[in-house]
Amino acid sequence: MLRSFKLSDPVINSETTVSHDIAYNTRAGKSSHFRHIKPIKALTFGEALFDIIKDSAHLGGAPLNLAAHLAKLGAKPAVITAVGKDKLGEILLARARAMGIDTSYILIDEKKPTGTVTVELQAEGIPVFTINEGVAWDAITPDEEKFRALSGEEWDVFCFGTLAQRTEENRKTLERLLSEIRSKHFFYDINLRTGFYKKEWILFSLEHTTILKMNEEEADWLSNLISDIADPCKPFCSYEVFCRFLTGKYPGISVICITKGPRGAAVYHKGVYEEVEATPVRVADTVGAGDAFSAGFLYACLSGQGVSKAASIASILGTYVASKPGSVPEYSEELREKLKAWGLDLSSVRN
């Protein structure tokens, strides 16, 4: 079923929502029922670094960007990552705290430096990344005390990606986190980076996912991978068919988001495939736009908004970030008013 909506109209009577009053997902076999009376608690895992764009350093890394935008929307995010015992590490920690991110689970590595990525912007602000290896976030290894603290909390969503799985240490940490922490949802942003992904990492991640997000290129790649597993002679004819097969193969996945850049996004939930359009903007750079989309979608969904409405809110936030330099720009008053029209009032939240 295909339905399209325009962002000019903030009124959507969605037929599907992501329920709050559901049991926590946990690989340890525990469950409890919970309805939001406190700010949304999100835990993100993976890379934290500085993007070097045109000789300027910007705080970056998808897990950190996601946490920053969630904080700006009113959530209470924490990040599991590592920084070096150096000046960049000090700056990263200070800025993360200033943005409202819980840094309790950010480790300090005395041997490896804080991560950096060189970003070159091509046509239409499309980034090309040179990702340095052997950096602090390549060894995210919490001690037993931190693991106990993490598993002792109740999270609304645990967020992870693919890039940080490039080291064995991180894969072991992620596997343990997925088996021990209590979280209502497990959000996987495929977020492929050339040279830093393997088929087995992605298939493992899909098995532990409840909300899946990817862009069109990643959807095409995953579609080819999955269709080869299903029937190499019958590739998927549409994203809707692809999503239907994927949720059939991985029944834990309840929602799939596919971002389409200036053409908006698609979302699949409970057998319904929907598309939302994006408002055209002049692109400054697209670094962090996908993370902003993820934050908007998760915050709206976990606040009780319908899936299609959440996708529209996410597209508004993603296109706004694409129109500004850097991955976490200040939110303008115009953006705040636009989000308020869609049901998100940020008047009491820091900018």
ChimeraX attribute file (.defattr): number of C-alpha atoms within 10 A of each C-alpha:
attribute: neighborCount
match mode: 1-to-1
recipient: residues
	/A:1	8
	/A:2	10
	/A:3	11
	/A:4	12
	/A:5	18
	/A:6	15
	/A:7	20
	/A:8	11
	/A:9	10
	/A:10	17
	/A:11	13
	/A:12	14
	/A:13	9
	/A:14	12
	/A:15	10
	/A:16	16
	/A:17	17
	/A:18	20
	/A:19	14
	/A:20	17
	/A:21	12
	/A:22	13
	/A:23	17
	/A:24	22
	/A:25	24
	/A:26	21
	/A:27	16
	/A:28	12
	/A:29	10
	/A:30	12
	/A:31	15
	/A:32	13
	/A:33	10
	/A:34	14
	/A:35	10
	/A:36	13
	/A:37	6
	/A:38	8
	/A:39	15
	/A:40	20
	/A:41	22
	/A:42	26
	/A:43	26
	/A:44	23
	/A:45	27
	/A:46	26
	/A:47	32
	/A:48	29
	/A:49	30
	/A:50	22
	/A:51	25
	/A:52	19
	/A:53	19
	/A:54	10
	/A:55	9
	/A:56	10
	/A:57	16
	/A:58	18
	/A:59	21
	/A:60	25
	/A:61	23
	/A:62	28
	/A:63	25
	/A:64	29
	/A:65	27
	/A:66	30
	/A:67	30
	/A:68	30
	/A:69	30
	/A:70	28
	/A:71	27
	/A:72	22
	/A:73	25
	/A:74	21
	/A:75	22
	/A:76	20
	/A:77	26
	/A:78	27
	/A:79	27
	/A:80	25
	/A:81	27
	/A:82	30
	/A:83	30
	/A:84	21
	/A:85	17
	/A:86	15
	/A:87	11
	/A:88	19
	/A:89	22
	/A:90	15
	/A:91	13
	/A:92	22
	/A:93	19
	/A:94	13
	/A:95	14
	/A:96	21
	/A:97	14
	/A:98	12
	/A:99	18
	/A:100	20
	/A:101	25
	/A:102	20
	/A:103	17
	/A:104	12
	/A:105	19
	/A:106	19
	/A:107	22
	/A:108	21
	/A:109	20
	/A:110	12
	/A:111	13
	/A:112	19
	/A:113	22
	/A:114	27
	/A:115	25
	/A:116	24
	/A:117	20
	/A:118	19
	/A:119	19
	/A:120	15
	/A:121	17
	/A:122	10
	/A:123	8
	/A:124	12
	/A:125	17
	/A:126	16
	/A:127	16
	/A:128	15
	/A:129	16
	/A:130	15
	/A:131	18
	/A:132	10
	/A:133	15
	/A:134	13
	/A:135	20
	/A:136	26
	/A:137	29
	/A:138	26
	/A:139	23
	/A:140	27
	/A:141	20
	/A:142	17
	/A:143	9
	/A:144	9
	/A:145	8
	/A:146	15
	/A:147	17
	/A:148	13
	/A:149	12
	/A:150	19
	/A:151	18
	/A:152	12
	/A:153	12
	/A:154	17
	/A:155	23
	/A:156	22
	/A:157	25
	/A:158	25
	/A:159	24
	/A:160	26
	/A:161	22
	/A:162	21
	/A:163	25
	/A:164	25
	/A:165	23
	/A:166	16
	/A:167	16
	/A:168	12
	/A:169	14
	/A:170	21
	/A:171	19
	/A:172	13
	/A:173	17
	/A:174	20
	/A:175	13
	/A:176	13
	/A:177	18
	/A:178	21
	/A:179	15
	/A:180	19
	/A:181	24
	/A:182	28
	/A:183	24
	/A:184	24
	/A:185	25
	/A:186	27
	/A:187	26
	/A:188	24
	/A:189	25
	/A:190	21
	/A:191	18
	/A:192	18
	/A:193	14
	/A:194	10
	/A:195	9
	/A:196	13
	/A:197	17
	/A:198	13
	/A:199	9
	/A:200	9
	/A:201	15
	/A:202	17
	/A:203	14
	/A:204	11
	/A:205	22
	/A:206	23
	/A:207	13
	/A:208	21
	/A:209	24
	/A:210	22
	/A:211	21
	/A:212	23
	/A:213	22
	/A:214	22
	/A:215	20
	/A:216	16
	/A:217	14
	/A:218	18
	/A:219	19
	/A:220	15
	/A:221	13
	/A:222	19
	/A:223	22
	/A:224	16
	/A:225	15
	/A:226	19
	/A:227	18
	/A:228	13
	/A:229	9
	/A:230	14
	/A:231	10
	/A:232	12
	/A:233	8
	/A:234	9
	/A:235	16
	/A:236	19
	/A:237	9
	/A:238	9
	/A:239	18
	/A:240	19
	/A:241	14
	/A:242	20
	/A:243	25
	/A:244	18
	/A:245	17
	/A:246	18
	/A:247	21
	/A:248	11
	/A:249	14
	/A:250	16
	/A:251	13
	/A:252	17
	/A:253	24
	/A:254	17
	/A:255	21
	/A:256	21
	/A:257	27
	/A:258	22
	/A:259	26
	/A:260	19
	/A:261	19
	/A:262	16
	/A:263	14
	/A:264	24
	/A:265	25
	/A:266	26
	/A:267	24
	/A:268	25
	/A:269	21
	/A:270	14
	/A:271	15
	/A:272	17
	/A:273	21
	/A:274	20
	/A:275	23
	/A:276	24
	/A:277	21
	/A:278	24
	/A:279	15
	/A:280	13
	/A:281	12
	/A:282	12
	/A:283	18
	/A:284	17
	/A:285	22
	/A:286	23
	/A:287	27
	/A:288	24
	/A:289	27
	/A:290	29
	/A:291	28
	/A:292	29
	/A:293	29
	/A:294	33
	/A:295	26
	/A:296	27
	/A:297	27
	/A:298	27
	/A:299	27
	/A:300	24
	/A:301	21
	/A:302	24
	/A:303	19
	/A:304	14
	/A:305	23
	/A:306	20
	/A:307	25
	/A:308	30
	/A:309	25
	/A:310	27
	/A:311	31
	/A:312	32
	/A:313	31
	/A:314	30
	/A:315	32
	/A:316	23
	/A:317	27
	/A:318	27
	/A:319	24
	/A:320	24
	/A:321	27
	/A:322	28
	/A:323	18
	/A:324	20
	/A:325	17
	/A:326	23
	/A:327	27
	/A:328	24
	/A:329	15
	/A:330	14
	/A:331	18
	/A:332	11
	/A:333	12
	/A:334	9
	/A:335	15
	/A:336	18
	/A:337	15
	/A:338	19
	/A:339	21
	/A:340	15
	/A:341	14
	/A:342	21
	/A:343	16
	/A:344	19
	/A:345	15
	/A:346	18
	/A:347	13
	/A:348	8
	/A:349	11
	/A:350	14
	/A:351	17
